[in-house]
Amino acid sequence: MKLNLITKSTLCSLLLSSFLANAQKTNLDIDLTKSITKIQPTMYGVFFEDINFAADGGLYAEMVKNRTFGFDAPLMGWSQPNSNVHSFNMESGIATPMRTSENPNNPDFCRIVINNDKNYQILNEGFRGMGIKKDAKYNLSLKAANHDNAIKKIIIQFIDANKNVLGETTIVPSSSNWKDYSAQIIATGTEAKAQLKISFEGTGTIDLDMVSLFPEETWNNRKNGLRKDIVQLLYDLKPGFIRFPGGCIVEGRTLENRYQWKKTVGPVEDRETMINRWNVEFKNKQAPDYFQSFGLGFFEYFQLSEDIGAQPLPILSCGIACQYNTGELVPMEELDPYVQDALDLIEFANGAVTTKWGKLRSDMGHPKPFNLKFIGVGNEQWGPQYIERYKVFAKAIKEKYPNITIVSGSGPSPDGAMFDYGWEELKKMNAEIVDEHYYKNPEWFKKNAARYDNYDRKGPKVFAGEYAAHPKGVEDGFKENNWLAALSESAFMTGLERNADVVHLTSYAPLMAHVEAFQWAPDMIWFDNLNAYGTANYYVQKLYSNNKGTDVLSITKDGKALTGQNDLYATAAKDVNQKELIVKLVNTSDKTQDITINLSGKGVESKGKMIVLTHEKLDDYNTLAEPMKIVPVEKEYKTAGKTAVVNMPAYSFVVLKLKLK
């Protein structure tokens, strides 16, 4: 019998043919000739909330904790290592918190009696320490009243844990009355957990208040401003809007400690310190030292929005405290002051300098209006009590400011009886934009890429105001910002962009967190006292925001949108200004997939760009030590006529940018 022998090369060819035949291939069609809908300039924005020490101790660059001695425990953040409250302290001295009626907004100060100036010192610990960098300059300011001019000198130093001095300066207090003083410290070393040491020359009594310390280098070099590295991360996102000052923090645990914007403007030293509602929200994450100085107030939020080219989107209390806490209500007949706050805020942002609140804006250094276009009423309230209050706000705002767009809310969940009720009632009122929130597991996000495909095109628009994928079974903290979470969000966001006629604003939440002082995770940006970094989720948001385009295009497989078939997701847009085609593709499977895109219309240039965000391990994440572990990589891409072929790696998000002919 004669045997048929197969050569090695023939066998390899057969195996390769078999592999290619079994490899997953997908054909997509893009119609370049027709724009489906416009993409709003505000489509991708950021949501800032003072949670996780995001303001004091974070974005706001103040380094001294409890600078006005205004915490509930007036000396919290301060320590006196050589003093004892149960002693006369004749060999050192003692600080005593004082309270006066002279300044109702800032009634607290500190009186220090120095008995032995060689031994007395008072330290401030900062926000989990003070981050200082070698050769950097730090501007110190304080108020002092030097009784009988007994104290000859105030000595201010940076020290490390071993009491080594890392820079110092001195102030000569020259008046027995309150007087402002300033000085500068140049750090002689880099230290993430420095403390500020204050000692004295001379014995006697001196009063201190508003002890403040800022790096000289801030965003836009603005005196006593914002942390440059954190704002840079926000600027790089190119956000369409900034929603502020938060979500639950707007409501307060009770109405008394709700956020009141009028208490956050005017001279910084006159802004009343208040407990942060996240201070005691979670039993396992108590933060008794979490307060709000309001140095980052509404003026600064508007200024930040302007700095980074984003529309300001302030959210105000609607007269309901957080319904997860007390749910305290202001009676309907007493709602007028809350409504007036909204009207006055619009005047503060947009009014002429001849108006009361426009003049205050001008006095604070911004005569030109901030051009406010949006205002939010309530955070995530639900039920009839919200609807009846919202009606009052909407009527008053529209009567006086008909061009302001009002953002309403559908509660804290993306479905359920209260969600349905809110939408039904808001539709009846012809509400303009409804805020939806969803914190769900990654599978939910992948399964809901078609969520808005069947929304009413004639109803209110959607603000996807708070969302984040929360991976199951992951240790609390920055590990929750893993690649699985970010990849699932990129898949979900194809549905947001594809439905840009319904979805007008979107923002991940929360925005940022201190690695040693967080209450909630995951978060888009993490930081310590020296550095900040973007998570994989941050880069997903950045790729969408930096490459959003102006018009949605049709991209289909067999005539249908790609919303998870074969674990693939897609959206396409064109940018009429840049004359570009922008295609976003997501592969959530563990296999490489080949995608062929067929273009109808004039076609594209042969050379373009491909940006790939991918990682082989779904449970990996960026850290302060490895901030660039999961980041986008850009490379040149070439097309073949009216066909573009993309080899999608496993677990990848790809942005394809091609110049239109």
N, C-alpha and C positions, 0 to 999 in steps of 0.2 A: 504494500500500500504506500502511496506517495503522500507525504505530509505537506500541508500548506504552511510555510514558515512566514511569520510576521516580523519584519525588521523592527529594530528599536525605534527608529525615526518614525515609522508608520504608527507604532503603538503610541508614541508621544503625541502625534497629531490627532489620533482618535480620542485620546484622553482630554486634550485641550479643547477639541470640538465639543466633546460631551460637557465639559465644564462651562464653556461659553453658552451652550444651549440651555444649561440649567441656571446660569447666572441671572439675577433679577434685572430685567431691563424695563424701563418705563419711557413711553413717548408722551411728551407734553406739547400742547399747542398754545401759542401766544398770538393774539390778534393785536398787531401794532396800529391798526387803522382806527380803532375806536376807544375813546376814553369812557370808562364805566362811570366813574365819579371822581370828584376832587378829593385829595387828601388834605385835611386841615393843617395849617402851619403849627397848630397847637397839638397835633396828634400824639406826640411822645414827649411827656414832661416828667417832672419829679415831684414827689410828695414829701415835704419836710415836716417832721413832728419832733418835738422836744421829748424824745424817749431815748433810752440808752445813753444818757449824757450827751446828746447830740448838739445841744446849744451850749450851755455852760459846761466847760470841760471838753468841748468838741469844736464845732464850727466857730463859735464865739471865742476869740483867742485870749480872753482873760485867763490869767494863770493863778490868781488868788481866789481861794474858796472862802465864801462868806466875807467879802471885802467890806461890807457895811455893818457887820456884826448884827445882821438882821434875821438870822435863822431862828427857829423856835428855841433852839439852844444857842444863845448868842455867841458863845465862844467855840462852837463846833467848827472844826477845821484848824483851830488854833491850839497850841500847847505851850506850857511853861515848865520846862523840865526841871528847873531849880526852885519851883514854888509849890506851896501847899495851902489850900484854902483853909485848912484847920490850924494855920500858923500865922504869926505876925510877920514872917518872912523878912526879918531884920537883916539877914545875910543875902537877900536877893531883892525881891519886890513882888508885886501881885497886880494882875489886871482884873478889873471889875467891869462888867457890862453895865451901861447906863442907858436910861430911856428918858427922852425929853419930849415935851409937847410942842416945842418950837417948830419942828418939821414933821407934820403928820405923815408924810409919805416915807420919810427916812428918819424915824425918831431915835434910832439906836446909835451909840458910839461906845468906845472903849476908854476907860480911865485907867492909867497905869501909874502906880506909885513905885518909884525906884528907890530902894533903901541902900543897895550896894550895886553900883553900876558895873563892878567887875564880875558879878555873878548872875545878874538878871538877864534873861532873854525870853523872847516870845517867838514861836515858830508858826509858819503856815505851811500846811502839808500839800496844798494844791489839790488838783483833781486826780487822785491816785498817783500823786507826785507831780513834779513840774518837769516838763521836757525842755532841756536847754542844750544848745549846740555851741561847740567851741568857736570863739571869735564872734558869735552873734551878739547883737545889741538888744537890750531889754529896757523898756521905758517904765520907770516906776513913778507913781504919783500917790499922794496922800494928803489928807487934811489933818492939821495938828493945831492944838491950842496949848501953848507952853506956859503953864501957870507960873507966874512970877519969873519967867525966863530962867527957870532953875536948870533945865536940861540944855546942855551945851551942844550936843550933837546926837543925831540919830544915825546909827550904823546899820546898813542893810547888806546882807550877804546871801549868796547861794551856798548851800552846803550839801554834801552827799551823806549817805548813811553812816559813814565813818567820821562825820563832822569836818571833813576836809573842805576848805573854802574854795569855791569855784567862781569867784568874782564878787566884787563888793563896791559900794558907793556910800556916800554920806550926805546927810541933809542937816543944815543948821536951822533949827526952829527959832524964828526971830520975833514971834509975837505971842502974847498971852491970849489973844483972840484967835478965833478960827481963821486959818490961812491955808491956801493951797501951795503945795511944794511938789517939785518934780526933780528927778535925777535919772541917770542911766547906768546900767550895769553891763559890762562886757564879760561874757562867760569865758572862763579860762579852760573849760573842759566840756565834754559832752556827757550828759547824764539824763536818763529818762525819769528818774525819781528824785530829783533835787527838792530841797525845801528852801523856803525863804526865812532867814533868821534876822530878827530885829533886836538890836541891843542899843545901849545908850551911854553917853558920857555925861556925868553929872547925876545928882540925886534930887528927888522932888517928884512933882506930879505933872504928867502930860496926858492930854486927850488925843486919841487917834480916831480917824474915820476914813472911809472910802480908800482903803489901802489897796492899790491896784497895780498890776504888772502885765504888760503886753510886750510881745516881740515887736521890735521896730519894723521888721519885714512882715507885713500883712498883705492881704489881697488888695491890689491897687495902691499899696503903701498908705492905706487910709489909717489915720491915727486911731488907735484903740479899736481896730477893726476885726476882720475875720481871718481865720487860719488859711494861709495861702495854698497849702497843698490840698486841702479838702475842697476849697472853692475851685481849684484847677480841675479836679476830677468832675465837678459839676459842669464847669464851662465846657469841658471836652465832650460832654454828652450832647451839647447843642440842644438843650431842652426847649420845647415850645412854651412851657409854662412852669411856674412853681406854685404848688398848692401849699399854703401855710395858714396858721402856725401848727397845724396838725389835725388829728382826728379826735380821739377821746379827750385830748388835752383841751380842746375847745369847749367841751361840755362841762368838764370838772366832775369830781365825785359828788359834789353838791353844787348848787347854783352859786354859792358864796365863793368857791374857788374855781369857778369857770374862768376862761381866758377873757380878759377885758382889754381890748386894744388901746383904749384911751389911757390906761395905766402904763403903757409901754412906749409912750412917745414923750417928747420934751427932754429936758436935761437928764442925762443918765443917772446922776446922783440923786435925783428926785423920784426915780422909779421904785415903786414899792416891791421889796422882795417877797416872794410867795412860795409856799410849798409846791413841789411838782406832784401832780396826781399819780405819777408812776412811783413815787416815793415808797408807798406801802401797798401797791396793787397786788403783788404776788407774794405769798407767804414765804416761798423758797428763795425769793430774790429781794429781800428788804433793802432799801437804799435810803436810810434815814437822813443822809447828807445830800439828798437830791432836791434842790430848790431852784427857783427861777429868779435871776437877777433882773431879767428883761433888758439887759444891755443889748441883746439881740431882740429888738422890738419891731413894731410894724413899719416904722420908717426904714429900718435896716433891711427888712424883708423886701420892701419895695425897691430899695436901692440895689440889693443883690439881684433881684429879677432884672432890673435895667442893665446891670453890669454884664450879665451873661446872656442878654438878648431874649429873655423869656417873659411871657405874659404873667403878671401877678394874678393869683387866684386865691384871695383870702376867704376863709371860712369863719362864720360867726355863730355864736350861740343863738338858738331859737327859743330859749326859755325852758329848755329841758335838760336837766343834769343827766349824766350817763345812765342809761337804762339798765346797764349791767350792775351799776352800783345802787344809788338811791332812787334814780328816776324822778327826782324832785322836779315839780312843775311850778312855774310862775303862773298865777291866775291870769286868765285871758284879759281881765279888766286892768291888769298891771303890766301888760306886755309892751306898752308904749316906749319905755326907756330902751328896751332891747331893739325895737324897730328903729328908734332914733339913732342908736349906735351904728346901725347899718347905713342909714342915710348920711350920718356925719362922716363915716369912713369914706364913702364915695366923694364927699366934699373934700376930705383930707387928701385923697389921692388925685382928684381931678379939678378941684375948685380953684377959682381965681384967688390971687393973693389978697384980694379985698374981703374975702369971706373969712369967717372965724377959723375954720380948720385949714383952709388953704393958706392962711397967713402963718399958722403954726408950721406947716410943711416948709414954707419959705424961710421962716426963722431958723429952721433946722438945717437949712443949706440947700434946699431944692425948690427954687421959685417955679420952675416949669412943672406942669402936671405930670403925674406918672402914667397917665393914659390907661387907667383901669377899665377893663371891658367885662370882667366876670366878678361875680360875688356868690359865695355859697351860703345857704341858709341851713344850719344844722349839719351835724357830721353823719351819723348813721342811725338817726332816730327812726322809730317805727310806730305804727298804730294811729288811731284817730287823733290823739293828742298832738302828734306831729303835723298831720294834715291841716288841722284847724289853725295852728300857729303859722304854718307856712303860707296859708292863704292871706293872712294879715300882712306878712312881710312882702309877699309878691305884689299885692295891691299897692302898698305904700311905695315900694321901690319903683314900680313901673309908672306910677303917676308922676313921680318927680324925675326919674331917670329912665325913660323908656328904652334907651339904647343899651342899657346894662343887661347882660345875659345872666340869668339867675340859675345857679346849680342847686338842684334839690337832691333828695336821697331816698333810697329804697330799702334802707336798713342794713344790717351787718351780714346778711346771708344772700347767696345768689339764687335762692329759690325758697319755697315754703309759703305759708298762708300770709305772713306779714309782708313778704316780698311782693306777692301777687296783689295784695290789698293796696300797697303803696303805689305800684305801677298803675293800677286801675284808677285810683283817685287822681294821681298826677296827670294822667292822660285826659281826664275830664276837665282839668284846669288848663290844658294846653301848655304844660310845663315844657321848658326848653331843653334842659339837660338833666338826666337822672344819673346819680352816682351809684354804681354797683361795686360791691366788695366781695372778693373771694380768696380765702386762704384755704387751699385744698392740697391733697397729695398730688404727686406728679402725674399719676394715671388720669386724674380728673382733668388736668390741663390738656393732656393729649386727646382725651375723648371729647373735649368741648371746643375743638377748633372750628366746629360748625355752629357754635352757640348762636351767633348773630345772623346766620344765613336767612332765617325766617322771621326776624324781628320786623315789626310794622314800620315800613318806610315812611309813613306819614305821621308817626307818633313822635314823642320826644327823642332827642338824641341821647347817646350813652356816654357817660364818663366812667371808664374802668379805673376807678380812683384808688383802689387799694387791692393789690393782688400779689401773691407769691406762692410758689410751690413749696410745700412743707414735706420733705421726704420722711417716710416712716422709719422709726427705730434708729434714728441718728442722734448721737450725743448733742445735747443742747449747746448752741453756740455757732461759731463760724463754719463748723463741719456741715451744718445744714445747707450752706451755700455750695452744695456739691454740683458736679457736672450733670447729674441726673435731673436735678431741680431746674437748672438753667436751660438744659436742652428741651425739657418739656414745656417751659415757658416760651421758648423760641417757636415751638410747634403751635402753641395756642395763639401766639401773636400773629401768625399768618392769617388767622381768622379775623383778628382785629383789623388788620390792614385791608384784607379783602372786602371787609364790610365798612369801609371808611365813610360811606354815605350815612351810616347809623352811628358808628363810633367816632366821636370827635376829639376825645381826650383819653389818655391812658397813663397810668403811673404805677410803678412797682412800690411796694411798701413793706417795712419801713426803709427809709433811705440810708441811715447810718447808725453805727454803734461803736462805743468804746469797748475794746476787748476785755477790759477788767471791770466794766460797770454797765452791763447790758441787762435789760429786763425781757427783751423779746428777740427771738431769732427765727428765721434767717433775716439778714439785712444786706443791702446792696453794697455798702461801703463800710469797711472796718478800719479802725485807727487805734493807735496808742498815743502817748504824749509826744512822740517824735515823728511818726510816719503814718501814712494812710494808704490803702490799696483798694482796688476794685476787684470784686468777686467775678466768677464766671457769669453770674447773673447780670452784673454791671456791663460786661462786654456784649452780652445779648442785647441789652437795652441800647447800648451805644451803637451797635451795628444797625439797629432799626432806626434810631433817631438820626444818625448821620447819613442814612441812605434811604430816606422815606419817599422821596419823589414827590410829584405834584398830582398825578393822576393814576388811578387804579386801572390796570389792564386785565383782560380775560386771560387766565392761564388754566387749562383744563386737560384732563385725561379722559379720552372717550366722551368728551362733551360735559364732563362733570368736574367740579372743583376738587383739588387734591387735599383731602382732609384726614388722612391717616391710612388710606389704602396702601398696603405693603409697607406700612410704617413711614410713609412719605407725606410731606406737607409742602405747600407752595403758595406763593403770592407773587404778583408781578406789578410793576408800576413804571411809569416814565416820568422823567423830570424835564418839563418843557423848557426850563431855564438853562439847564446844562446839556440838553438834547441827549439824554441818556436813557437806556433801558436798564431797569434794576430788577433782578430776579432774586427772590429769597427762597432757598430750598432747605428742608430739614429732613434728615434721615435718623429716626430714633431706633433703628434696628441695629443688631450686632454684625451686620453684613455690609460689605461694599455694594453700592447699587449704581448702575449706569443709567443716566438720564439723557435722553435726546430731546432737545427743544426745537420744535419747528416754528419758524417765524413767518407770519403772513403780513404783507405790507412792504414798505420800502427796504427793509432790512437794516443791517448794522455794519459798522466798520469791522475789519478783520481782527483788530487788536483791541483788547479790553483788559479788565481787571477781575480777578477772582479773590475774594476774601474768605478764608476758611477758619472756622472756629471748631475745633474737634479735640477729643481726648479719649484715650483707650479705656480709661477706668471711670465708671460712672460715679463712684464714691470719692473721687479725688476732688480737691478744692484748693483755692489760692489761700495763702497765709501771709502774714507780715514777713516771715522768713523767706517764703517763695511766692512773691506776689505775681510772678509772670508764668506760673505753671500752666494755666489755661488762659491763653490770649489769642486773638485773631492773628493770622498770618496772611499777608497780601502777596499776590504774585501775578505775573502777566498771564493773560489768557488769549487764545486765538480761536476764531470761529471759522467755520467752513460755509461760506455763502449765507444762506438763510437757515442754517442748522447750527445749533450749539450743543456740544456733547459734554456732559459733566459727569465725572467719576466721583460719586459721593462716598467719602469714607464712612465707615460705621460710626454711629454716634456723632453726627456732624451737622453743623449749620453753615451753609454756604451762601454768600452774597455775590452775585454775578453782575458786573457793571459793563455795559457795552454802549458805545457811541452810536446814536441813530444816524442813518444817512439822510 
